[in-house]
Amino acid sequence: MPEAQKEQQELPERPSYMDSRLFEPMLKYASRTQVAFYRATDGRIGGKFRGEQPVCLLTTKGRKSGKLRTHALIYLPYGDGVVLVASKGGSPTHPQWYRNLSEEPKVLVRTGAHLRVMRARTAGKDEREELWPRLVDLYQEYDWYQSWTDREIPVVICEPI
């Protein structure tokens, strides 16, 4: 679809079920299942979202608990690192993993069977402007999510240490 046509396309409203008190616990359960399958198969199962977008595992240290937490996230390859989007489905609050890495930027990123220690940082304004269109090309829903929230959804760059 041509870029001009994309811009004119109407963005859908945030589905009401995403604000249900059951939605987040169900999402957490689905994510834990995906992480388990990903680990067991080196990403052969759970390594693609909807069969298209690449998925990595991001492990952060809980800022309060100190426990390691792992999340399956769509990623954009970026040099030797990856780019992630802290969208939380367009929720008004940042995802927990983003709040954790803001406190402790040293993270583990697993792509397939490859596990690497990386440093995560929020992209600066210019970097975000450059990366956002590429991220939307990767996963169109990011544009929807941004339209559903007043917060600027952070773009996170993870680079090898």
N, C-alpha and C positions, 0 to 999 in steps of 0.2 A: 504494500500500500504506500503510495507517495506520501512524503512527509507532510505536505500541506493538508492532505486529506486526514491524516492521523490527528493533526492539531484540531481540526474541526469536529472530530468524532466526539460525541457526548460521553462523558465518563459516568459510569453507573454509581448509584448511591450505595453507601455502606449497608450491607445486608443486616437486618435486625438480629439475626441469630448470632452474629459475631459479638453482640453485646450481652448475650445470655450468660448467666453465671455458670452455666455448664460448659460453655465453649472453651474457655481456657483450660480447665482440667482435661477435657477430651483431647485438645491439641497437645497438651503435655504428655498424655498417654501415647498418642500417635507418634510423637517425636521420640519418645523413649524406645518404642518398638522399632522405628526406623534406624535409630542409632545402633541398636542391638544387631539388626540384620546387616547394616553397613559394616560394623566391626567384624562380624562372623564371616563375611564374604569379601572383605577388602573393597567394599563399595560396588560389587557386581549387583547386589540387591540394595536399593536405597541410595545409590550413587547418582541417580538422575531423578529430577522432579518432573512428573508427567511425561517421562521418557525423553525429555529434551534438555532441560537446564541442569548443568552440573551441580552436584551437592558435595559439600565438604563437611567435616565434623570440626566444630570449634569447641575447645575446652578452655574454660575460664575458671579462675579461683573466686569462690564466693566472697564478696567483700565483708560480709558479716560472719558467715559460718566458717569460712576458710576451706570449705569443701570444693572439690573439683566438679564442675558441671559441664556436660557436653550437649551441644545442640547441633542438629542437622540444618544446614543453611545453604541456600543457593549462592553460588559464588561466580565471580568473573575473574578468570586468570589475569594477572597483572605482573608482568616480568617474572621474577622468581617468587612472587607473592600472590595474594588473592585480595579481591575487593568484596566486601559484604555490605548489606543494607539492613540497618536497624529499624525495620518498618513496623514490626508487630501488627501487621495487617491494617495499618492506618489508625491504630489505637492512639488515644491522646497521650499515652505515657510510653517512655522508652522500654524496650525489652530488658529483662533482667541481665541477660548476657552483656548488653552494652553498658549497663551501669556497673557491672563487675569489671569489665576491661578498662573502664574509665578510672577505676581505682587501682587495678593491677594490669598494666598493658602487656605483660608477658603471657602469651597464650600458646596453646598447642593447636595446630591445624593439620588435619588428616585429609588428604586427597587420595582416594583409592587406598593402596597399601602404604603410602608414603606419609610418615608422621614427622612434622617439623616444628621446632620451637620458633615462634615469631613474636614480633612486637607489633601491637595494634595501635593505630592512631586514627583519630577522626580526620577525614580529608578537609583541607582548607577550602575556602570559598572557590578559588580558581580550579582546584582539583575536582571539587564536586561538580562544578559546571561542565567540566570536560567529561567526567565519568557518568553523570546521570543519564544522558541520552544512550550511552552504551548499555547501561544497566536496564533501561526501559526496553531497548531492543532485545535484550536477553529475556526479560520478564515484564511484559506489558503492565501487569497489575501494580507494579511500583508506582506508576503514574496515578492509578486509582487510589492507592493507599495515601499518597501525598495529598490528593484532593479531599480525603476524608478527615484530615487532621490539621490543626493549626500549627503544630510543631514542624520544624524542618526536620525531615527524616535524615538521620546521620548516615553518611557513607563512610565505611571503615576500611582502611587500608592495612593489611597485615603483611609485614615484610620480614624475611629471615633475619635472625640476629647474627 
